[in-house]
């Protein structure tokens, strides 16, 4: 009994990654429930609290329009990643779509990175809108270095929240994924000090905040904008790196467990 | 329940001669699959797919058809036994370069156009099928700019079929491909599936439509409760169901049901060549025989008043029901 062999070589993972990213971005942009809410929430909150209700106040010597821009940028980056990667993956899983993709030669890494990069792109869109609004209507001033670090941090923050999204997708079925994500996303933003300075929270919540990744991301953002912040940048980075690894580990454990069941 | 079928001729031409056995492209050897919840999906099952043939995996719900497909796609691993696709483990990414699949997918991303979905899948393969050829083969002309979410049920199935073709793969798995298609679309897809086999591609098809297996397959493998009940050409499987034998024999393939109004008594009918069973009901006699020509010749000679004659080949559905119920 003769058997055929495998002569062909695969196209490069990088090329596939580029095409996946392109179509993932298009898909999410066209999915209004995603694009409108993920961009709309931080922009709306910023207009309301950073611009309209702002009477020229300062937080620790920093204009409110500047301070809140930092907080809502982190909020935006988190929303884009949690909804894009988490809810997006939960949808692909439940529809059997991921199974079809996995049966194809698509490298799984290309798929995951495409989702993560799409979330990053949405983060950049959100921050660009916030910056435009803040500079035009909030009289906020940013140096080129500050703008660069604002964008850089937004890109980086997509990673821990994307990892968290993977865990949500593995645990929660599609029809409850958006609800559960909102239950994580909104309280975590508030309690992590992204909507108002951590000092304004009651003492027991203030002590709880350092458990949350939003707190560390927020503090890094405030450090970059020369606003009052707690702790050193290094410990915040270490926390976020550790958080990402733990989330990634849990997600991969859950994935392998579900694979063994199938 | 049986139907008058005119399948004898096309079935015969579809049979691959036994003397020229093409190479095996995929196989399951003694595969047992027990899920974590204790369900035994496959029970020491072996099957092999040869180059250029269309094989239909037929069985009731829960027979293990989709499990067999998932194993060959490397989406699941066997509890014991060996799964080979092009001589490699199907979980090896290289094996996936040569397979294409249409699975029972609830939904593809709704907000991507047909064109974009196909373009994306083509990037996965080293030598994909030309774009225009995919569109033509799947009957998607004029639908290329529609979002997946705007397609009708049948159009969605056709796009998923297009994705299975995208890689121009040598081995294509189609899990219930014509669910939700109307008769015309189903026949259109059958033509495409036959065209794939004509190009030397191997197609494994699972289906609930017995008619589909009968119309398409070179070989039918009947599965029930995770085991192969029988396999053979559609004609062989039908006759196995009719005669109750699980091994095909040349005489069995000729089995026919003769129905007519005759004055001959049951004892005479029983004595006719090859007769295994007779029934008389409302003036009509039903005779099952493995030598229909000889039996008919005698009947017509003995009873000149014989009328309302019908000769019926066993329907696949009957064979299928007979075979799967026997296995239980």
Boltz contact constraints between the chains, C-beta under 6 A:
constraints:
  - contact:
      token1: [A, 1]
      token2: [B, 24]
      max_distance: 6.0
  - contact:
      token1: [A, 2]
      token2: [B, 23]
      max_distance: 6.0
  - contact:
      token1: [A, 3]
      token2: [B, 24]
      max_distance: 6.0
  - contact:
      token1: [A, 3]
      token2: [B, 87]
      max_distance: 6.0
  - contact:
      token1: [A, 4]
      token2: [B, 23]
      max_distance: 6.0
  - contact:
      token1: [A, 4]
      token2: [B, 25]
      max_distance: 6.0
  - contact:
      token1: [A, 4]
      token2: [B, 86]
      max_distance: 6.0
  - contact:
      token1: [A, 5]
      token2: [B, 87]
      max_distance: 6.0
  - contact:
      token1: [A, 6]
      token2: [B, 86]
      max_distance: 6.0
  - contact:
      token1: [A, 6]
      token2: [B, 88]
      max_distance: 6.0
  - contact:
      token1: [A, 6]
      token2: [B, 94]
      max_distance: 6.0
  - contact:
      token1: [A, 8]
      token2: [B, 97]
      max_distance: 6.0
  - contact:
      token1: [A, 8]
      token2: [B, 126]
      max_distance: 6.0
  - contact:
      token1: [A, 10]
      token2: [B, 97]
      max_distance: 6.0
  - contact:
      token1: [A, 11]
      token2: [B, 126]
      max_distance: 6.0
  - contact:
      token1: [A, 16]
      token2: [B, 123]
      max_distance: 6.0
  - contact:
      token1: [A, 19]
      token2: [B, 120]
      max_distance: 6.0
  - contact:
      token1: [A, 19]
      token2: [B, 123]
      max_distance: 6.0
  - contact:
      token1: [A, 23]
      token2: [B, 116]
      max_distance: 6.0
  - contact:
      token1: [A, 23]
      token2: [B, 120]
      max_distance: 6.0
  - contact:
      token1: [A, 27]
      token2: [B, 109]
      max_distance: 6.0
  - contact:
      token1: [A, 27]
      token2: [B, 111]
      max_distance: 6.0
  - contact:
      token1: [A, 27]
      token2: [B, 112]
      max_distance: 6.0
  - contact:
      token1: [A, 30]
      token2: [B, 111]
      max_distance: 6.0
  - contact:
      token1: [A, 31]
      token2: [B, 111]
      max_distance: 6.0
  - contact:
      token1: [A, 95]
      token2: [B, 106]
      max_distance: 6.0
  - contact:
      token1: [A, 95]
      token2: [B, 107]
      max_distance: 6.0
  - contact:
      token1: [A, 96]
      token2: [B, 105]
      max_distance: 6.0
  - contact:
      token1: [A, 96]
      token2: [B, 106]
      max_distance: 6.0
  - contact:
      token1: [A, 97]
      token2: [B, 105]
      max_distance: 6.0
  - contact:
      token1: [A, 97]
      token2: [B, 108]
      max_distance: 6.0
  - contact:
      token1: [A, 100]
      token2: [B, 103]
      max_distance: 6.0
  - contact:
      token1: [A, 100]
      token2: [B, 105]
      max_distance: 6.0
  - contact:
      token1: [A, 103]
      token2: [B, 73]
      max_distance: 6.0
  - contact:
      token1: [A, 103]
      token2: [B, 75]
      max_distance: 6.0
  - contact:
      token1: [A, 103]
      token2: [B, 101]
      max_distance: 6.0
  - contact:
      token1: [A, 104]
      token2: [B, 124]
      max_distance: 6.0
  - contact:
      token1: [A, 105]
      token2: [B, 93]
      max_distance: 6.0
  - contact:
      token1: [A, 105]
      token2: [B, 96]
      max_distance: 6.0
  - contact:
      token1: [A, 105]
      token2: [B, 97]
      max_distance: 6.0
  - contact:
      token1: [A, 105]
      token2: [B, 124]
      max_distance: 6.0
  - contact:
      token1: [A, 106]
      token2: [B, 124]
      max_distance: 6.0
  - contact:
      token1: [A, 261]
      token2: [B, 36]
      max_distance: 6.0
  - contact:
      token1: [A, 262]
      token2: [B, 76]
      max_distance: 6.0
